[in-house]
Amino acid sequence: MMKTNETVVSRKVLLPFVLITSLFALWGFANAVTDPMVSAFKKVLELNNFQASLVQLAFYGGYFTMALPASMFIRKYSYKTGVLIGLGLYASGALLFYPAAVTQQFGFFLMGLYVLTFGLAFLETTANPYILSMGSKETATRRLNLAQAFNPVGLIGGLLVAQNFVLAKLQSDDVNFGGLSESAKATIRQSDLMVIRDPYVALGLVVIAVFVLIVISKMPESKDEEDSLSTWQIIKTLVQRAHYAQGVLAQAFYVGVQIMCWTYIYQYAESIGVDGVTAGSYQFAAFVLFFSGRFICTFLLRYINSGKLLTLLSALAIVFVLGTIFIQGMIGLYCLVMVSFCMSLMFPTIYGIALEGLSEDESKIGAAGLVMAIVGGALMPTLQGMILDLGGAGYSDIEILGVPEVNFSFVLPLLCFLFIASYGMRVMKGKI
């Protein structure tokens, strides 16, 4: 059992802790405002499910591309510089939505998302190990859970913006878009792409303001006294550490399942007759559960081993996903919403477990592997989109194992949770 009287965040690092924690909300906003864009782009640009899923492939693919270069950069320079580079790329990608909307090219939007997540890769590669280093190793996982607890604040804000300033204003959601003339489609398409553009441009301006705030703030640095090992030597060492290597795989599955459950809640809801705006309310409920779960689980980690809690929540998630698959109608949708409470603990806990016992220098490179694992959020939703396309562009075109393909597609999250549960169990029993 963990001690309850240890200081998680000391006063001398409180301001830097608050500033870095604000970044968790900032990238949470980007995640949440992008999830509904899969459905929005599909309608506005008349894409199939696979093509629309490329939104997530571009968004989370940027993490995979930039995470390792980001970690190498912060080894050579500093955490603060890494944060500033991340914010600069984040703002640039968001502002690219302006010319993308003008040209009406889907590829341009994907490029903007890709560059934006270059910035997020820098931020996450920097912020997570930085938070871990702001205090004792004994309280590191609790400290990261506390910082990550503010990520859902950004998620909720992003969803509210997506609901009220994007989904509610899309004209293509209110008409039979496929039955219109080409000129009518062009008019609606231009209007809707401007609606999609606006929150990203506004976000870019906010990020620039945060950039300025970080520039003028004094941030502490935590460095190893020796930096003799090369990046590739550290990678070889990390691969041989079972708790780290398996943690990277568990993280990839976790991020994949998170994005699948949050992205395809719209398609699941639509398949049972719920419109897009109302579906957003269910995603909002999922985010509230995720938000409250972060604080509840951070408290529970004072008394319960992180591996045990990870195992218990994974098992509960498996039950809810089975309900999502095999219980059709609103009960199945409620089960899908409840999965978010189970997911609340997973990212920071897997992160903390995987980096446990590593040196400062190893943690910087190790953080890159865990951020690269976010590519699971690019690959898994694309696979789920391919399952949804098995019977056509709809969501209930065929039945698989007696349920519509949209229900069956959640077999992918089921498999992911099974692995995460096994990882937590091995950690709990001290086998890795």
Buried (B, 14 or more C-beta within 10 A) or exposed (E): EBEEEEEBBEEEBEEBBEBBBBBBBBBBBBBBBBBBBBBBBBBBBBBBBBBBBBBBBBBBBBBBBBBBEBBBBBBEEBBBBBBBBBBBBBBBBBBBBBEBBEEBBBEBBBBBBBBBBBBBBBBBBBBBBBBBBBBEEEBBBBBBBBBBBBBBBBBBBBBBBBBEBBBBBBBBBEBEBEEBEEEEBEEBBEBBBBBBBBBBBEBBEBBBEBBEEBEEEEBBEBEBEEEEBEBEEBBEBBEEBEBBBBBBBBBBBBBBBBBBBBBBBBBBBBBBEBEBBEBBEBBBBBBBBBBBBBBBBBEBBBEBBBBBBBBBBBBBBBBBBBBBBBBBEEEBBBBBBBBBBBBBBBBBBBBBBBBBEBBBBBBBBBBBBBBBBBBBBBBBBBBBBBBBBEBEBBBBBEEBEEBBBBBBBBBBBBBBBBBBBBBBBBBBEEEB
